[in-house]
């Protein structure tokens, strides 16, 4: 891993594959570890240079003293993605975002269409954090009640944080063992054990506090690059109707519903998702 200076900040990146191959840029959600190793490796084996990176205030990227009070907006995060693609070189990139990173990717593709050649959106929605549009399915409320009523862990305790992540994955219908392993890896690479920093890395809480205006859903028909929309049938956080709406509103977008997936992208889906992404060109 290394850092790249882009848009006035340092972004931590990790690369897979040949540096001269076409670029696939994976937006962190919030850390790069939201992207399974198996998917990165499969894309690289398919002849791509794969770069995953940490968003601001996560992992090895520039982190503010209090990441829970961000002084930037969703559009700044989108500008980071475009600037990083420019800095990495090699022409327009295939941009991919999952969850909250998918929101960043949508705005980046709209604001800087010249920077990107293809778009993949995984388990996300076309409106900012907060209440969904009336025609979009909102979070599953019983699940959210269980998820957010739990006491927070001691963020300085690696095992407690890993246990918390595993319990959350179980509530969401995801793989607890995989979530535990990823949480431990995130904890290990987080710069410091201060509770706000650890919470920002583990939970992406910054997204509930950044300015996400103006709306971008109405602009989705402007996206003119090949687009893949991937969604888990069992996603309880952003139910599948959100992905279906995005696929309807982006011209010629392909929808891939993973019948056995929930909120997180499982390692077992890496082959299918990678094949679909590679088919975009």
N, C-alpha and C positions, 0 to 999 in steps of 0.2 A: 504494500500500500504506500501511497505517497499523497502529496497535496498539490493542487493546482490553483493558482491565483486567478480568479475570474469575478467580474462584476464588483471588484473592490474588496473581496473577501477570499479566504482560503477554504477550499472544499477538499475534503479527504476522499480519495478515489482508490478503487482496486480494479485492476484490469485482468482480463482473461483473453487468450487468443493472440493472433498475429497483429502487431501494431499497424500493419499496412492494410488490414482487412476493413471492409465497411463497418462503420461504428454503430453499435447499439448502446444507447445511454439509458441506464436504469435509475430513475428518480427514487431516492430514499423515502421511506415511509414510517418514521423519520430517518432511521439509519439504513445503511446499505444492506444490513443483514435481513431486511424484510424480503430480500430476493434470495431464494434458495440457491445454494452452491450448485446443485444439480442442474438447475435451469441455466445458470451462467456457463457451466461447462458444456452443456449440450449446444447452446448457441455458438460458443467458440468452436466446437467441433464441426458446426455447420458453416464455418468460414466467416465468422464475424469477430470483430474486436469488441468485446463486451466490457463496458465500464459501469460499475455501480458506485454510487456516491452517497455521502451523508449530507442531509440538509443542514442549513445553519442551525446552530444550537444543538447539534447531536454528533456523536462519535468524535472523529478527529477534525471536523470542520470548525470554523470560527464560532466560538461560544461566548455569549454575553455573560456578565456577572450574574444576572437574573434572567434565565431563558424563559421564565414564565411571564415576563413583561416585555414582549418583543416590540422593537421599534421599527419593524418592517411589515410589509403586506404580502398577501398571496402573489401579487404581481411582481414583487421583488424576488420571490422564490422562483417564479416562472422565468424572470430575467436571468437568474443564476443558471438555470438549466440551459438557456440559449447561449449565454456567455461561455459556459463550460464546453458545450458542443463546439463553439468557435475555437476555443483555446486548444482543444484536443486535435482539431484539424481533420482533414480527410473528406471534407464535403459534408453535405447535409446528413444528419444522423437519424436513425430509427429511434424515436423517443418512447419510453415505456414508463408508466406510473401505476402504482397499486395503492388502493385505499386513498388516504389523504394525498399521497404522491400522485394519484391519478387526477386529482383536482389541479395540482401544479402543472401536470403534463397537458391537460386540456387548455389551460390558459396560455401556456408556453406555445403550443401549436397555433393558437389563434393570434397571439401577439407577434410571433416571429416565424411565420410560415416558411421563410427562406432558410431557416436553420435546420429544418427537419424534413425527412423524406418519407417517413411512415410513423404511425402512432399505434401503440398498444395500451389499452386501458383495462386494468384488472381490479375487480371488486370495488368500484367507486361509484360516484353519482355526479350529476351535473349542476348541483347547487352547493353553496358553501355550508360549513358546519352550522347546525341549528335546525329549526323546523324545516321539513321537506315541503316542496310544492304539493298542492292538494292532490295532484294526479300521480305522485310518486309514493311508493310504500316507505313508511318511516321505519326507524329501528323497531325491532320486536320488543315491545315494552316490558313484558315479564322478564325477558333475558336481560334487558338493560337494568331493570330493578335489581336483579341478582348481581350483575356485574359491578355496578357502581355503589352498592350498599355495603360492600366489603370494607373492612378496615384496611388502610394502606399499610404496606410492610415497612420495616426499618430499611430505608434505602441504602444504608451503609452495610447491610447484612446480605452478602451475595446469595446465600441459600434461601433466605426469606424472600428475596426478590424473585428468584427462580421458582419457588413454590407459588408465589402470587401469580406469576405468568402462567404456570401450568393450570392452576385453578381457573383462571380466566379463560384459557383455551377450552377447558372442559365445558364451561358454561356456554361458550359460543359454538360448541360442536366441532372444535378443531382438535388436533393431536396434542395432548398435554405433554408428552415426552419431547416432541419437537419444540414446543414453545418453551419448555424448561431449558433445553440446550441453547436455544437462541438467546434467551434472556441472560443466561450465564455469560455467553460470549459478548453480548452488549455491555453487561456490567464490567467485564474485564477491560474493555476498550474505551469506557467512558472516562473522560478526564476529570477525575476527582469523585469523591463520594458525597458531596454536598447534596442534600435531598432534592432541591429544585433541579439540579443538573441530571441526577439519576432519573427523576420522574419524567423530565422532558425526553430523555433517551428511551425510556421503557414504554411510555404511554402516549407520546406525541401530543402532550397537553397544550403545546404552543398553538395548535390549530384551533383551539376553542377561544383563542385570544387575539388572533391576527385579524386585520381588516381584509375582508374578502370581497369588498365592493369595487366596481360595479358587477352586477350579475353577468354571467357569460353563457348561460344555457341557450338563450335566444340566438346566440352567434354560432352554435354548433354547425348549422348548415354551411357555414363559410369554410369548414375544414375540407380541403381538397386533396389530401394525401391519403394513401391506403391506410385503413384503420381496422384494427382488430379489437373487439370488446370481449373480455373474458369475465365470467361471473360464476361463482359457486351456487348451485341450486339451493344449498342449505345455508346460505349467508344470512345470519340473523342481525348483523350490524347494518349493512346496506343490502336489503333484500333484492332478489334477482330482478325485480321490476325496474330497478334503477339502471341496471345494465341494459335491459331491453329498451328503455327509453333512449339512452345514449345511442344505441345501435340504430334506432329508428330515425334519429335526428341528424346523424352524420351521414352524408351521402355515401351510399354503397358500402357502408361499414359491415363487416362480418361479425356475427355474434357466435361465440363459443361458450356454451353452458357446460360447466363441469358438474356432472350429476352427483358425484361423490365428494364434492368439496363444500366447505363452509366459508368462513370469513377469510382465513389464511390460505395462501397458495401452497398446497401440499407438495412435498418432494415427488410423490407418486405421479403428479400431473406434469412434471417437468418435460417429459418427452412429447406429450400431446401439445402443450402450450408452445414449446420451442418450435415444433414442426409448423404450427400455425403462424408463429411470428416470422419464421424464415420464408414462409410462402408469400409474405408481403413484398419480398424483394430486398 
